[in-house]
Amino acid sequence: MVNIKLFGALRLKCGISHMEVYSSSVKDACRLLSKATGFPEKEFKNCMFMINGKNAKYSSKLEDGDELVFLTPSGGG
């Protein structure tokens, strides 16, 4: 299982802070989050990702026990 954590505006929109899923990639995790929350997959795809505290990409692979963090890009000035 992969432990998913959501932060920022995405966390507020979805109303969940974490979720555990069986997933082999960040892409697959985005699809599963979309199904679970009803939000479009692009909402998750546009995030910054971290796997076990290290920067990751949409195409990154996941392994059992990984922690996948979704961070909403911030803006402003």
C-alpha positions as CSV (number, residue, x, y, z in Angstrom):
1,M,0.0,0.0,0.0
2,V,1.0,3.6,-0.7
3,N,0.2,6.3,1.9
4,I,-1.0,9.4,0.1
5,K,-1.0,12.8,1.8
6,L,-2.7,15.9,0.4
7,F,-1.6,19.5,1.4
8,G,-2.6,23.0,0.4
9,A,-5.7,24.0,-1.5
10,L,-6.1,20.5,-2.8
11,R,-6.6,19.2,0.7
12,L,-9.3,21.8,1.3
13,K,-11.1,21.1,-2.0
14,C,-11.1,17.3,-1.6
15,G,-11.9,17.3,2.1
16,I,-9.4,14.5,2.8
17,S,-5.9,14.7,4.2
18,H,-4.7,11.2,3.5
19,M,-5.6,7.9,1.9
20,E,-4.0,4.5,1.4
21,V,-4.1,2.9,-2.0
22,Y,-2.5,0.1,-4.0
23,S,-0.7,2.0,-6.7
24,S,2.4,1.3,-8.8
25,S,3.0,4.9,-10.1
26,V,2.1,8.5,-9.4
27,K,0.0,8.5,-12.5
28,D,-2.0,5.6,-11.2
29,A,-2.4,7.3,-7.8
30,C,-3.8,10.4,-9.5
31,R,-6.4,8.3,-11.3
32,L,-7.4,6.6,-8.0
33,L,-7.7,9.9,-6.2
34,S,-9.8,11.2,-9.0
35,K,-12.2,8.3,-8.7
36,A,-12.3,8.5,-4.9
37,T,-12.9,12.3,-4.7
38,G,-14.9,13.0,-7.9
39,F,-12.4,15.7,-8.9
40,P,-10.8,15.7,-12.4
41,E,-7.5,13.9,-12.7
42,K,-5.9,17.1,-13.9
43,E,-6.4,18.6,-10.5
44,F,-4.0,16.0,-9.1
45,K,-1.7,15.9,-12.2
46,N,-0.9,19.6,-11.8
47,C,0.5,19.2,-8.3
48,M,4.1,18.9,-7.1
49,F,4.9,15.3,-5.9
50,M,7.2,14.0,-3.3
51,I,7.9,10.3,-2.7
52,N,9.5,9.6,0.7
53,G,10.5,13.2,1.1
54,K,12.2,13.5,-2.4
55,N,10.9,15.3,-5.4
56,A,9.1,13.1,-7.9
57,K,7.5,13.3,-11.3
58,Y,4.1,12.3,-12.7
59,S,5.8,9.3,-14.3
60,S,7.6,8.1,-11.1
61,K,7.1,4.6,-9.9
62,L,5.9,3.7,-6.5
63,E,6.6,0.7,-4.2
64,D,4.8,-0.8,-1.3
65,G,5.2,1.3,1.8
66,D,6.0,4.6,0.0
67,E,4.6,7.9,1.1
68,L,3.4,10.0,-1.8
69,V,2.7,13.7,-1.0
70,F,0.7,16.0,-3.2
71,L,1.5,19.7,-2.8
72,T,-0.6,22.4,-4.5
73,P,1.6,24.9,-6.4
74,S,1.4,28.2,-4.7
75,G,1.1,31.5,-6.4
76,G,1.1,35.1,-5.6
77,G,3.4,38.0,-5.4
